[in-house]
Amino acid sequence: MKKKLFVMVFFAAAIASAQGVELGVTGGAGAFGDFGRNSSGGEVGAEACLFCSGTYALFGEYTHWFSGSSRTVNLGGGGIRIQGRSRVRPFIDIGAVGGEDQHAGIGAIVLGTGVRIPLGEHWYVRPQFRFYGSIHAAAIGSVGIGYRF
């Protein structure tokens, strides 16, 4: 586990040394359902955006969902971000995620929207809404806090 964490931090730092990169953490709440099983719960995760200086960028994310019923879901993926060019940047994300819960593997599309609000020169807050859809469906409202390199 420590080795994986070290590798992830090393690669994140290498990527972040390039211009137009954003790295952050997220947290929020939402609903998750499949095959008649529905639950609500929380979400924590990590996000990255590459080439974020322009209108078109690449995003990557990892999310861990948890509920009071001890159900957990882990998703990782990425896609394309289309964003405004102003200081406060509204955005739309379109991509794909994969992962697993306790029962099976999961693959889904992800659609998201939100806005990046700068907090000074490098820090930002990012309120956002995301929908994950396939056989499983999930919707979440979250807030990300991150650093722009």
Buried (B, 14 or more C-beta within 10 A) or exposed (E): EEEEEEEEEEEBEEBBEEEEBBBBBBBBEBBBEBEEEEBBBBBBBBBBBBBBBEEEBBBBBBBBBBBEEEBEBBBBBBBEBEBEEEEEBEBEBEBEBEBEBEEEEBBBBBBBEBBBEEEEEEEBBBBBBBBBEBEBBBBBEBBBBBBBB
